[in-house]
């Protein structure tokens, strides 16, 4: 019976050892699975973090490129605005100059009347509107772009008829010298047309 008890104790000890070994084995397996799972989670987190960093870096590059485009567009807009301001000032200056000249021209609006012949006998008064060309030849002198070019000129010619008045006008102020003559008309008709 002593042997039998010893064998039973030994069998119990073996079963207990087996149970402990099984428990340790299961714990070891669970620990290994946990370690592998942790390693896998770490790898997944590492790669997902790396992918996230790559995405953020690409977004950062894209935002930087857009910012450079917007900055360039802003600078171009500012330059166009500055250029427009310069052009506006230039146009304003030119307009003021033109208005000043127009005012001066209105103030200087006068007529030069050139009288030819004297009244006598059957002669009547004829008028001939005349303009001056850009170049006038007066004797041996050539005058270009003179001040009196913009002034209105009239010839008052005492003559027997319109044909003679035209001949006298062309002789006194020859067209080849730069004088542009209209046809002679009786002074009364010219006065009514001028009004």
For each residue, the residues with C-beta under 8 A, 3 or more apart:
1: 4 5
2: 5 6
3: 6 7
4: 1 7 8
5: 1 2 8 9
6: 2 3 9 10
7: 3 4 10 11
8: 4 5 11 12
9: 5 6 12 13
10: 6 7 13 14
11: 7 8 14 15
12: 8 9 15 16
13: 9 10 16 17
14: 10 11 17 18
15: 11 12 18 19
16: 12 13 19 20
17: 13 14 20 21
18: 14 15 21 22
19: 15 16 22 23
20: 16 17 23 24
21: 17 18 24 25
22: 18 19 25 26
23: 19 20 26 27
24: 20 21 27 28
25: 21 22 28 29
26: 22 23 29 30
27: 23 24 30 31
28: 24 25 31 32
29: 25 26 32 33
30: 26 27 33 34
31: 27 28 34 35
32: 28 29 35 36
33: 29 30 36 37
34: 30 31 37 38
35: 31 32 38 39
36: 32 33 39 40
37: 33 34 40 41
38: 34 35 41 42
39: 35 36 42 43
40: 36 37 43 44
41: 37 38 44 45
42: 38 39 45 46
43: 39 40 46 47
44: 40 41 47 48
45: 41 42 48 49
46: 42 43 49 50
47: 43 44 50 51
48: 44 45 51 52
49: 45 46 52 53
50: 46 47 53 54
51: 47 48 54 55
52: 48 49 55 56
53: 49 50 56 57
54: 50 51 57 58
55: 51 52 58 59
56: 52 53 59 60
57: 53 54 60 61
58: 54 55 61 62
59: 55 56 62 63
60: 56 57 63 64
61: 57 58 64 65
62: 58 59 65 66
63: 59 60 66 67
64: 60 61 67 68
65: 61 62 68 69
66: 62 63 69 70
67: 63 64 70 71
68: 64 65 71 72
69: 65 66 72 73
70: 66 67 73 74
71: 67 68 74 75
72: 68 69 75 76
73: 69 70 76 77
74: 70 71 77 78
75: 71 72 78 79
76: 72 73 79 80
77: 73 74 80 81
78: 74 75 81 82
79: 75 76 82 83
80: 76 77 83 84
81: 77 78 84 85
82: 78 79 85 86
83: 79 80 86 87
84: 80 81 87 88
85: 81 82 88 89
86: 82 83 89 90
87: 83 84 90 91
88: 84 85 91 92
89: 85 86 92 93
90: 86 87 93 94
91: 87 88 94 95
92: 88 89 95 96
93: 89 90 96 97
94: 90 91 97 98
95: 91 92 98 99
96: 92 93 99 100
97: 93 94 100 101
98: 94 95 101 102
99: 95 96 102 103
100: 96 97 103 104
101: 97 98 104 105
102: 98 99 105 106
103: 99 100 106 107
104: 100 101 107 108
105: 101 102 108 109 150
106: 102 103 109
107: 103 104
108: 104 105 151
109: 105 106
110: 151 152
111: 151 152 153 154
112: 148 151 152 153 154
113: 153 154 155 156
114: 130 153 154 155 156 172 173
115: 155 156
116: 155 156 157 158 168 169 172
117: 123 157 158 159 168
118: 158
119: 123 125 158
120: 123 158
121:
122: 160
123: 117 119 120 158 159 160
124: 158 159 160 186 187
125: 119 156 157 158 186 187
126: 156 157 158 159 162 165 184 185 186 187
127: 154 155 156 157 184 185 186 187 190 191
128: 154 155 157 165 166 169 181 182 183 184 185
129: 152 153 154 181 182 190
130: 114 153 154 155 169 173 179 180 181 182
131: 149 153 179 180
132: 136 146 148 149 153 178 179 180
133: 136 149 178 179 180
134: 144 145 149 178
135: 142 143 144 178
136: 132 133 142 143 144 146 177 178 179
137: 141 142 143 176 177 178
138: 141 142 143 177
139:
140:
141: 137 138
142: 135 136 137 138
143: 135 136 137 138 146
144: 134 135 136
145: 134 149
146: 132 136 143 149
147: 150 151
148: 112 132 151 153
149: 131 132 133 134 145 146
150: 105 147
151: 108 110 111 112 147 148
152: 110 111 112 129
153: 111 112 113 114 129 130 131 132 148
154: 111 112 113 114 127 128 129 130 190
155: 113 114 115 116 127 128 130 169 172 173 181
156: 113 114 115 116 125 126 127 187
157: 116 117 125 126 127 128 165 168 169 184
158: 116 117 118 119 120 123 124 125 126
159: 117 123 124 126 162 164 165 168 184
160: 122 123 124 164
161: 164 165
162: 126 159 165 166 183 184 185 186
163: 166 167
164: 159 160 161 167 168
165: 126 128 157 159 161 162 168 169 184
166: 128 162 163 169 170 181 183 184
167: 163 164 170 171
168: 116 117 157 159 164 165 171 172
169: 116 128 130 155 157 165 166 172 173 181 184
170: 166 167 173 174 175 181
171: 167 168 174
172: 114 116 155 168 169
173: 114 130 155 169 170 177 179 181
174: 170 171 177 179
175: 170 178 179 180 181
176: 137
177: 136 137 138 173 174
178: 132 133 134 135 136 137 175
179: 130 131 132 133 136 173 174 175
180: 130 131 132 133 175
181: 128 129 130 155 166 169 170 173 175
182: 128 129 130
183: 128 162 166
184: 126 127 128 157 159 162 165 166 169
185: 126 127 128 162 189 190 193
186: 124 125 126 127 162 189 190
187: 124 125 126 127 156 190 191
188: 191 192
189: 185 186 192 193
190: 127 129 154 185 186 187 193 194
191: 127 187 188 194 195
192: 188 189 195
193: 185 189 190
194: 190 191
195: 191 192
